Amino acid sequence: MAPKHKPQVQREGPEKNGHQGAEEEDSFRSTAEALRATPTEKHIAQVDPLCPLSCNPGTQVREDYDCILKQTNTGSNNKIYIIQLLEEGDCFICWNPGGAW
């Protein structure tokens, strides 16, 4: 009967040591700093026209809280969902048309 033990796993690439970990961390930090320094475009989302509050000039989409979800079914019934966080003065409203089309 063969002995019951796990075979040794061979690792690819060089062994990691403290020096290589520090280089990876420095690379990560420099990449993160470069991304923070890159100018970003401000996308101004419009309030969904189906929303009753869309006629109110004081209602706006809060920062970046606007998304469209698309559900695709190969048979039929493809659906699109709109979700927005609206800000009106001191109030916040989560808008979803309540259905799909």
TORNU-683561 format. One line per field, with one value per residue: residue number from 1; x, y, z of N, C-alpha, C, CB in turn. Coordinates in steps of 0.1 Angstrom, whole numbers. Atoms other than C-alpha are relative to their C-alpha. Glycine has a CB too. Layout:
TORNU-683561
tinu	c(NUM	...);
n_px	c(X	...);
n_py	c(Y	...);
n_pz	c(Z	...);
ca_px	c(X	...);
ca_py	c(Y	...);
ca_pz	c(Z	...);
c_px	c(X	...);
c_py	c(Y	...);
c_pz	c(Z	...);
cb_px	c(X	...);
cb_py	c(Y	...);
cb_pz	c(Z	...);
This chain:
TORNU-683561
tinu	c(1	2	3	4	5	6	7	8	9	10	11	12	13	14	15	16	17	18	19	20	21	22	23	24	25	26	27	28	29	30	31	32	33	34	35	36	37	38	39	40	41	42	43	44	45	46	47	48	49	50	51	52	53	54	55	56	57	58	59	60	61	62	63	64	65	66	67	68	69	70	71	72	73	74	75	76	77	78	79	80	81	82	83	84	85	86	87	88	89	90	91	92	93	94	95	96	97	98	99	100	101);
n_px	c(8	-8	1	10	-6	2	-12	-5	4	-11	4	-6	-5	-10	6	2	-7	5	-4	9	13	-1	1	14	8	-4	7	14	2	-2	11	12	-2	2	15	6	-4	6	13	12	11	12	11	12	12	13	11	8	12	12	2	9	-8	-8	4	-4	-13	-8	-4	-12	-5	-11	-14	-2	10	9	-4	10	-3	6	1	2	5	-1	14	8	1	-12	4	-9	4	-7	-1	-7	2	3	-2	9	-2	-6	6	-6	10	-5	9	1	13	9	3	-10	6);
n_py	c(-12	-13	-8	-11	-13	-9	-3	-13	-9	-8	-14	-7	-14	-2	-1	-13	-4	-13	-11	0	-5	-14	-5	1	-9	-13	-1	-2	-13	-10	1	-6	-15	-5	0	-11	-12	-1	-8	9	-8	0	4	-5	9	-6	7	8	-8	7	-3	-12	-11	-5	-14	-9	-4	2	15	4	13	-2	3	10	11	2	12	7	14	7	14	6	14	5	4	-12	-8	-8	-10	-11	-6	-12	-3	-13	-7	-14	-9	-12	-8	8	14	10	9	10	1	12	-1	10	11	1	-1);
n_pz	c(0	1	-11	1	-3	11	7	-2	10	5	2	11	-2	-11	-14	-5	-12	-5	9	11	-5	-2	14	5	-7	5	13	-3	-4	10	9	-6	0	14	3	-7	6	13	0	3	6	-8	8	-7	4	0	-7	10	3	-5	-15	-2	-5	10	4	-10	3	-11	-2	8	-3	-10	5	10	-4	12	8	8	0	11	-1	13	0	14	6	2	-12	-4	-9	-4	-12	-3	-14	-3	-13	3	-11	2	-12	-10	2	10	5	9	11	9	6	-5	10	11	13);
ca_px	c(0	13	21	-6	12	7	32	54	41	66	64	70	91	116	109	95	116	111	130	107	76	88	93	58	43	63	50	15	18	32	5	-22	-7	-6	-43	-52	-33	-50	-78	-112	-141	-172	-201	-233	-262	-296	-326	-346	-374	-399	-393	-420	-392	-375	-395	-382	-351	-338	-335	-302	-285	-262	-225	-218	-249	-265	-265	-283	-285	-292	-305	-302	-322	-314	-350	-368	-376	-345	-348	-333	-333	-324	-313	-305	-299	-315	-308	-335	-324	-317	-336	-323	-345	-337	-353	-362	-390	-405	-404	-386	-391);
ca_py	c(0	35	59	86	119	150	157	187	218	235	273	294	325	338	335	366	384	416	437	426	433	468	474	462	484	515	507	505	537	556	542	553	588	591	582	607	634	627	652	635	646	655	637	656	631	643	634	607	624	598	610	634	655	661	693	707	728	722	684	670	637	634	633	600	580	572	539	520	482	461	426	405	373	353	342	375	401	423	448	482	495	531	539	574	591	625	654	681	707	687	656	625	603	570	569	537	539	508	486	477	483);
ca_pz	c(0	-9	18	25	23	2	-25	-21	-39	-61	-62	-92	-92	-66	-29	-14	11	31	5	-24	-3	4	-34	-42	-15	-28	-63	-50	-32	-61	-84	-59	-56	-94	-96	-70	-88	-121	-129	-130	-152	-133	-148	-139	-139	-148	-126	-144	-163	-150	-114	-102	-86	-119	-125	-93	-100	-65	-69	-81	-82	-52	-63	-80	-68	-102	-120	-147	-143	-174	-171	-202	-207	-238	-242	-237	-211	-211	-183	-174	-139	-129	-94	-82	-49	-51	-29	-24	2	34	22	4	-17	-34	-68	-87	-112	-95	-126	-157	-193);
c_px	c(9	-1	-10	7	-2	13	4	-4	12	-6	7	5	9	-8	-1	8	-5	4	-10	-14	0	-1	-14	-9	3	-6	-15	-3	2	-11	-13	1	-2	-15	-7	3	-6	-13	-11	-10	-12	-11	-13	-12	-13	-10	-9	-13	-13	-3	-8	8	9	-3	5	15	10	5	11	4	12	13	0	-10	-11	5	-12	4	-8	0	-4	-4	0	-13	-8	1	13	-5	11	-5	8	-1	7	-2	-1	1	-9	1	7	-5	7	-11	6	-10	2	-14	-10	-3	11	-7	9);
c_py	c(12	8	12	13	9	3	14	9	8	14	6	13	0	0	14	3	14	11	0	6	15	7	0	10	15	2	2	14	11	-1	7	15	6	1	11	13	2	7	-10	9	-2	-3	5	-8	8	-8	-7	7	-6	3	12	12	6	14	10	4	-2	-14	-3	-14	2	-6	-11	-12	-1	-12	-5	-15	-6	-15	-6	-14	-4	-4	12	8	7	12	10	6	13	2	13	4	15	8	12	8	-9	-14	-8	-10	-10	-2	-12	0	-11	-11	0	1	-6);
c_pz	c(0	12	-2	4	-12	-7	3	-11	-4	-3	-11	4	12	13	4	12	4	-10	-12	4	1	-14	-5	7	-5	-14	1	4	-11	-11	6	0	-14	-4	7	-6	-14	0	-4	-6	9	-9	8	-5	1	8	-11	-3	5	15	1	5	-11	-5	10	-2	12	2	-10	4	9	-5	-11	2	-11	-7	-8	0	-12	2	-13	1	-15	-6	-3	13	5	8	3	13	2	15	2	14	-3	13	-3	14	10	-1	-10	-3	-10	-10	-8	-6	5	-11	-10	-13	-10);
cb_px	c(-10	-4	14	-12	15	-6	-2	16	-11	6	2	-9	-11	8	9	-15	15	6	14	-1	-3	13	10	-6	3	15	3	-5	9	14	-3	-1	14	8	-6	5	15	-2	1	-5	-3	-2	-1	-2	0	-5	-9	-3	-1	1	14	-10	8	0	-15	-2	1	-7	-13	11	4	-4	8	14	-6	0	5	-1	-4	7	-11	12	-14	10	-7	-14	-5	8	-5	2	2	-7	6	-5	13	-15	15	-14	-13	-3	-15	12	-12	4	0	4	1	-12	-14	8	-4);
cb_py	c(0	7	6	-4	-1	13	-2	0	9	-6	8	1	10	12	-8	3	0	3	-3	-14	-6	4	-8	-14	0	1	-13	-10	3	-3	-14	-5	3	-9	-14	0	1	-14	12	-7	-6	14	-16	15	-12	3	10	-14	1	-15	2	-3	-4	-10	0	-6	15	5	-8	10	-8	-7	-5	-5	2	13	-11	6	-7	4	-4	2	-1	-12	-9	-3	-8	5	-6	10	-10	12	-12	11	-3	1	5	-4	5	6	1	-7	8	-13	13	-13	0	6	3	-14	14);
cb_pz	c(12	-13	4	8	4	5	-15	0	6	-13	13	-12	2	-2	10	2	-2	13	-5	-6	13	7	-9	3	15	-1	-8	10	12	-7	-3	15	5	-10	4	15	-1	-7	-9	12	-14	7	-2	-3	9	-14	9	6	-15	-2	6	11	12	-12	-1	14	-4	13	-4	1	-13	14	12	0	14	-9	10	-14	13	-13	11	-9	6	-1	10	-4	11	-13	13	-12	12	-8	8	-10	10	-6	2	-3	6	14	-3	6	-8	8	-9	8	-14	5	-7	1	-4);
